[in-house]
Amino acid sequence: MTAELAQTAEGQLSLGELEESLGFLLRVAQVRAFDRFYASFGAADLRPGEFSALWVIRRNPGVRQGVVAEALRIKPAHMTKMIRRIEDKGQLRRVIPENDRRSVRLFITPAGEQFLEDNRAAFLGQDDYHQHGLSPDEARDLARLLRRYAGLEAG
């Protein structure tokens, strides 16, 4: 455990067995990543979930909204709000097929394409937000292990 994590206003804090808890460590890592993300991109109105959803929709035109929500582990109610926000910004369009009124299909718009292009380097690139203190090999190993842990890659 790093001193940065356990450092408090009163000095070092003993975390005990939490230092080995994957759930705890993932939560702290997520908070750190989001803090760094918003410090870098908050003013640009760039949100990680919206970028990720648009990215997936771009790669899978006409995908059902529920499939995107499931793949990105977004609760249906939150997904609906996010899709409305993205649609209101003109970055995607929703299509409800006549033969299946319960199914919502998603397509990226030219504005969505431009948004992804404008923000691709910031979201996926090598800048201050992505400087995490890991070597390139360590970062690849961690990404591989996280994909496996998340069920996105077979063991």
C-alpha positions in Angstrom: 0.0 0.0 0.0 1.4 3.4 -0.9 2.0 6.1 1.7 -0.1 8.4 -0.5 -3.2 6.1 0.0 -2.8 5.7 3.8 -1.7 9.3 4.5 -4.2 11.4 6.5 -4.1 14.7 8.2 -3.0 12.9 11.4 -0.3 10.9 9.8 -0.2 7.2 8.7 -3.4 5.2 8.9 -3.3 1.5 9.4 -5.5 -0.3 6.8 -4.8 -3.8 8.0 -6.4 -6.5 5.9 -8.0 -3.8 3.6 -4.7 -3.6 1.9 -5.4 -7.1 0.4 -9.1 -6.5 -0.4 -9.7 -6.4 -4.1 -13.0 -4.6 -3.7 -11.5 -1.9 -1.5 -8.4 -1.4 -3.8 -10.6 -1.3 -6.9 -12.9 1.3 -5.2 -9.9 3.5 -4.2 -8.4 3.2 -7.6 -11.7 4.2 -9.2 -12.0 7.2 -7.0 -8.4 8.2 -7.9 -9.0 7.7 -11.6 -12.2 9.8 -11.6 -10.5 12.5 -9.5 -7.7 12.7 -12.1 -10.2 12.5 -15.0 -12.4 15.4 -13.8 -9.3 17.5 -12.8 -8.1 17.1 -16.4 -11.4 17.2 -18.4 -14.2 18.5 -16.2 -14.2 21.9 -18.0 -14.6 20.2 -21.4 -17.9 18.6 -20.3 -16.3 15.2 -21.0 -17.8 12.4 -19.0 -16.2 8.9 -18.9 -19.5 7.0 -19.2 -20.7 9.1 -22.2 -17.5 8.8 -24.0 -17.5 5.0 -23.4 -21.1 4.6 -24.6 -20.5 6.7 -27.7 -17.3 4.7 -28.4 -19.2 1.4 -28.2 -22.1 2.7 -30.3 -19.7 3.9 -33.0 -18.2 0.5 -33.1 -21.6 -1.2 -33.1 -24.1 0.9 -35.2 -27.7 0.0 -34.4 -26.8 -1.7 -31.1 -29.7 -2.0 -28.7 -29.5 0.4 -25.7 -29.9 -2.4 -23.2 -26.9 -4.3 -24.7 -24.7 -1.2 -24.3 -25.9 -0.8 -20.7 -25.2 -4.4 -19.9 -21.8 -4.4 -21.5 -20.7 -1.2 -19.7 -22.4 -2.3 -16.5 -24.7 0.8 -16.4 -28.1 0.5 -14.6 -31.0 0.9 -17.1 -32.3 4.1 -15.4 -28.8 5.7 -15.5 -28.4 4.5 -19.1 -31.6 6.1 -20.2 -30.6 9.5 -18.6 -27.2 9.3 -20.2 -28.6 8.5 -23.6 -31.0 11.4 -23.4 -28.2 13.7 -22.5 -26.1 12.5 -25.4 -29.0 12.7 -27.7 -29.9 16.3 -26.5 -26.3 17.2 -27.4 -27.0 15.9 -30.9 -24.3 13.2 -30.7 -26.5 10.2 -31.2 -29.9 9.2 -32.5 -32.3 6.7 -31.1 -34.4 4.6 -33.5 -37.4 2.5 -32.3 -38.1 -0.2 -34.9 -41.7 -0.6 -36.0 -41.6 -4.4 -35.5 -40.2 -4.1 -31.9 -41.4 -1.0 -30.1 -39.6 -2.1 -26.9 -36.2 -2.1 -28.6 -34.2 1.1 -28.9 -31.4 1.1 -31.5 -28.6 3.6 -31.2 -26.6 5.3 -33.9 -23.9 7.9 -33.7 -24.4 11.2 -35.5 -21.8 13.3 -37.3 -21.6 15.5 -34.1 -20.9 12.3 -32.1 -18.2 11.3 -34.5 -16.7 14.8 -34.1 -16.9 14.6 -30.3 -15.1 11.2 -30.3 -12.5 12.5 -32.7 -11.9 15.7 -30.7 -11.6 13.8 -27.4 -10.0 10.5 -28.4 -6.5 11.6 -27.5 -7.6 13.1 -24.2 -9.6 10.0 -23.2 -7.4 7.3 -24.6 -4.1 9.1 -25.0 -0.8 9.6 -23.1 -1.2 12.8 -21.2 -1.1 13.8 -17.5 -4.4 12.0 -16.8 -2.8 8.7 -18.0 0.4 9.1 -15.9 -0.3 6.6 -13.2 3.1 5.7 -11.9 3.1 2.3 -13.7 5.6 1.2 -16.3 4.1 0.4 -19.7 4.5 -3.3 -19.0 2.8 -2.9 -15.6 0.0 -0.9 -17.1 -0.6 -3.7 -19.8 -0.5 -6.4 -17.1 -3.0 -4.5 -14.9 -5.3 -3.9 -17.8 -5.1 -7.6 -18.7 -5.8 -8.6 -15.1 -8.7 -6.1 -14.8 -10.3 -7.4 -18.1 -10.1 -10.9 -16.7 -11.4 -9.9 -13.3 -14.3 -8.0 -14.9 -15.2 -11.0 -17.0 -14.2 -9.3 -20.3 -11.4 -11.8 -21.0 -11.2 -15.6 -20.5 -8.7 -16.9 -18.0 
